[in-house]
């Protein structure tokens, strides 16, 4: 089955379903004329939350550590050379993906390898496309060593997204395409790649996790 519900949403969806059931039972008894409207509103609201927590089954087309797959669904909002100050302390190619509330919000490992570095940083909640969101917002930083080069991935919370989840830790051996985290309700993911990486995406391109090749190393 391709449609799955992510574990981050299972409890919330169960509680929300119970609330809507109780609400509609109460409305049906106290104001039955409004019941059709509350049922429609409940179904729409529940559907919106349900689609946010969907976790489609996706495997990488070609498992290859020279390929960097998109770690998230969304729109490419940055492609540029940038100074990465936290870990590399030098210039890298930055590719950023903006995730709207309508996108799948699962984050996936862009390559296989060892997690050489992991840090969680509390911070602000600027809009995800703000230039300072990469350094001032709540975020995580993960550095993958694929055996020949290191790449850095950063999960960034936005103005609405205020919950970052991660499932990797320093020293872990991880597999390309497997879930590495989740960001609730819209946000951004940054990749910092070697300067000689060949970028395979363009600005404003819509990408899909595990399906779109971001770069060739």
Secondary structure, 3 states (H helix, E strand, C coil): CCCCECHHHHHHHHHHHHHHHHHHHHHHHHCHHHHHHHHHHHHHHHHHHHHHCECCCCCCCCCCCCEEECCCCEEEEEEEEEEECCCCCEEEEEEEEEECCCCCCEEECCCCEEEEEEEEECCECCCCCCCCHHHHECEEEEEEECCCCEEEEEEEECCCCCCEEECCCCCCEECCCCEEEEECCCEEEEEEECCCCEECCCCCCEECCCCCEEEEC
